């Protein structure tokens, strides 16, 4: 797919669940076919900065020449979900055509799709493709879908229409939980699981998968790079090499707060992927909620660095070194 941004028009916006809006986007040069599990990039301006945000494409194919994305309004959003929820029919923006790092293998003898919250979006297209494929191959497909509130879980009726009783849902407000061990044990030994959701769900699936001796190559995940394991809180940071202390509100990233305070930083992706905005962590740090995918597990555990664009301190006072030298 092209790496170039193209103009696009918002054709329609509608609610598909509580706090979830589906947006139809018609690119000026026409919508293109894409593999299920794909995402597209939107070029947005947030807090005066140009940023790129990625959203999974809903469905296995464009609908009447439009791409569809479904975005949940997040209270701890870095601004992307608020910006998308503010779109209306007729608005103009730029997008990059869909591409995929979460591709479906059509040759497996069985499939388990696991979604948490808005992580259902890339799995809708997979369910559509696998349902059609099932008529030819007989490979069974199950979907396990968890959410905090049932009213905030989009596409449930559509998915039940595709998969029937092979869809199991669990709403936290009703005291329900997915039985991941049972779902995995029922999967064909050579089957695959596709997971999209917050870190706790992904970690739980990985633990069950490993406990049953399943091969790691058969577990596919879509990154929720900026989903935290802890609630978002305000915190203070001492910027040792600049001799100042900066307050980071709960609705601002560390990088944005540093920018507001006049601390010059190098940054690019603003998604915790490129690592350009990493800073050193000094002394006895509070708990750090690493929300990036740049640092590996050992580096995150060590907590001597963090990605300022997404990661946060959990209470306490953080001391950092940005690398600035006069």
N, C-alpha and C positions, 0 to 999 in steps of 0.2 A: 504494500500500500504506500501511497505517497506520504512523504513527511511534511508536505506543504499545507499550510492552513488555507482554507477557502471560505468565501462568504456563505452564509446560510440564513434562512428565514425560519422563524418559529411559526409553525402552522397551527398548532393547537396546544393547549395546556389543560389538563384535567386532573382532579384528585382520584387516586386509585386506592387509597387507604388513608387513615388518619396521619396527617403530617407527611404524606408521600404524594408527590405530584409527578405525573407523566408528561413529558415534553416531547412533541414531535418536531423534528428538525429537517428541513428540506435544503440540501446543499445546492449551491448555484450550478455546479457542474454535474448534478445528478447523484442519487444514492447508488452505492455499489454493493454487490454480494459480499458477505463476510462469513467466516466460520463461527459457529456457536461459541459463546464464551468471550467474544470480542469486546473491546472497549473503544470509545472515541475520546478525543481530547477537545476541550473547549478553551478558547482564549478569552480570559475575563480580566477585568480590572477590579481589584479588591484593596481597599484602604490606600488607594492611590498607586498601587504597584501592579504591573502587568503579571499575571500568573496564568498557569495552565492547570486545569483540573480534568481528571479522567473519570469517565462514567461508563459502566457496562451498558451494552446495547441490549435492549429487551427484545426477545423474539429471534427466530432463526433467519429472518430475512427482512429487508425494508418493507414497510407497509405503504402501498400507494406512493412510492418514491420518497418516503420519509424514514429517517432513523428515529427510534424511540428510546428515551432514557427515562428512568424513574429515580427520583432523588428524594431522600428523606431529609426533612428539616432537622438539623442536629443542634441541640442547645450549645454544644461545645465546638461548633463549626469554626473552621478557619476563614469562613466567609463564602466558600463556594456554594454550599447548600442555600444560604440566604440569597445569594445572587441569582441562582437558578429559580428559586421559588418566587423571585420578583419578576421573572419573564412573563410576557403576555404575547398572545397571537399578534403577528406582524413585526415583532422585534427582530433586529438584525444582530448577528454575532459571527464569529469565525470558528470553524471546527477543523479537525483533522480526521480524515476518513478512518473507519474502524480497522483495528489490527488486533492480534491476539497473542497473549503469552499463556493462555489457559485453554489449550486446544483439546478437543475431544478425540479420543482414539476410537474409531468405529469398529474395531476388530475384537473387542473383548466379549466374553461370554456372559457378562452380567455387570450391572452398574448400580451404584448407590450415590445419590446426590444429597449433599448435606448443606443446608443453608441456615444462617442466623440473621434475622432482621432483614435489612435491605440487601444483604448478600444473596438474596434470592434472584436478583436481576440477571446475572449471567447464566443462571441455571434454567431459566425459562426457555431460552432457545435450545439448550441441550435437551431438555425434556421433550420439546417438540420434535427435534431430530430423532431422538432415541425412540419415541413412540412410533414414528413412521418406520424406522429401521426394525423395530420389534416384530412388525407384521411379516418381515422377510426372514429374519434370523432367529426369532424366538428368544433373544437375549433379554432376560427380565430386567426391569428398571424399577427402583424404589426411590422415593424422595422423602427425606426427613427434614422438617422445617420448624425451626424454633424462633420464637419472638417474645418480647416482653408482654405485649398486649395483642390479643387476637385482632382487634380493630385496626391495628397498625401493620398487619401482615398482608401486603398486596398479592394479587394473582392467585390466591388459594382456590377460588372457584374454577379459574381457567385450568389450573394444574390438576385439580380433581377430575375435570372433564377429560383431560388427556390420560391420566394414570389411574383414576378410580381409587380403589382401596389401597393402592400401592403408595399413596400419599399419607404420611403420618405427620401431624402437627402437634406442637407443644407450646402453650402460652404460659409464661412465667407467672402472670397475675392470677392464674387459676391453679397454681401449684404444680403445673405439669413440667416434666423434663423428658428429653429424648433418651431412650435406652440405646446409647450408641454401641455398647458392646453387643447387644442382641442384633442390632441392624447389621453390624459388620460380620458377625458370625453367620448370618443368613446369606451373605454374599458368596457367589461362586469363588472357589480358591484362586482362580485366575482373573477375577473381576477387578474393577477399579472403582475407587471412590473419588468424587470431585467435591471439594469443600470450599465454600465462600462464606465468611462471617468474621466476627470479632476474634481477637487472639485467644480468648478463653475457650471458645468452641473449637477452633483449629487445634489448640494444644490438647484438648480432650480427645478429639478424633485421633490425633497422632499417638497419644498414649494407648488408646484401645487398639489401634492398628498394630502397634509394636507388641503389645501384650499378647496378641493372637498370632504373632510370628509372621505377619503379612509382609511381603517385600515392599520396601520404601518406594520403589519406582512405580508402584500401582496406586500411590496416594498423590492426588493432584490438588494443589491449593491455589486459590486466587488471593493475592496479597491485599490485606487491609492495612496498608503501611502506616496510617495515622490514627488507628483506633487504639485507645489507651487501655491499660489494664487497671487503672485507678481513676477515680473521679477527678475531673479537672478542677484545680484550685489555683487561687492567686498565690504568688510567692515573690520573694525578694532575691535579687542576685547581686553579689558584689563583683564588679568587673575590675579585678585586681590591676591589670595592666593599664587601665584608664583612670584608676583612682576614684571610682564613683560607684554608687549603689542604684540599681534600677528596680522599680516595682513592675512586676508582670501581672496584669489583671487576668482573670480567668478567661476573658474573651479575646485575649491577644496572645500571640506566640512570643516566645523569648526573642526570636529574631526581629519581630516587629517592634517589640519594646526597646530593644537595643537600637534599632533604626530611629525610633522616636527620640531617643536620648542622644542622638548624634554619634553613635558608635558605628563606624563604617565596617561593613562585613561583606564578604564574598558569598554569593548565593546563586542558585540557578533553579533547581526543580521545585523547591518549596513543598516537596512531598516526602522528604526523608529518604531519598533514593541516591542522590549524587554524592553526598558527603562534603560538599564544598563549604558548608556553613558549620562544620564541626568545631567545637571549642573544647579546650582542656578543662577538666574539673579538678579543683584543688582542695586539699584537706579532707576532713571527714564530711562527706556530702550527705544530705538527706536522701531518702529514697528517690530514685530517678525513674520516671515512667518513660522508658525508651519506646517511642512510637515510630521509629525509622525502620527501614530494611537495609540500611547501608552497613551498620555495625553488625558483626556476627554475634552469636549468643554469648560467647566467651567475653567479647569486648563489652557487651551490654552488662553482663554480670560484674565485670571489673569496674565499670562506671568511672573511668578516668577521662572519658570523652562523651559528648552528646551532640546530637544534631539539633541546632538551635531553631530550625524551621518547624519542628514538630514535637520534640521531646520536652518534658517538663519536670520540675521538682514537685514532690508530694510533701508539702509542708516544709518547715524549716527554712534555712537560708543557704543558698547555693553560692559558691565562690568559683569563678571561672577565669580563664586566661584566653583571650581571643587571638593571641599571637601577634598583637600590635606591638611594634617596636619603633620608637621615634627615630 
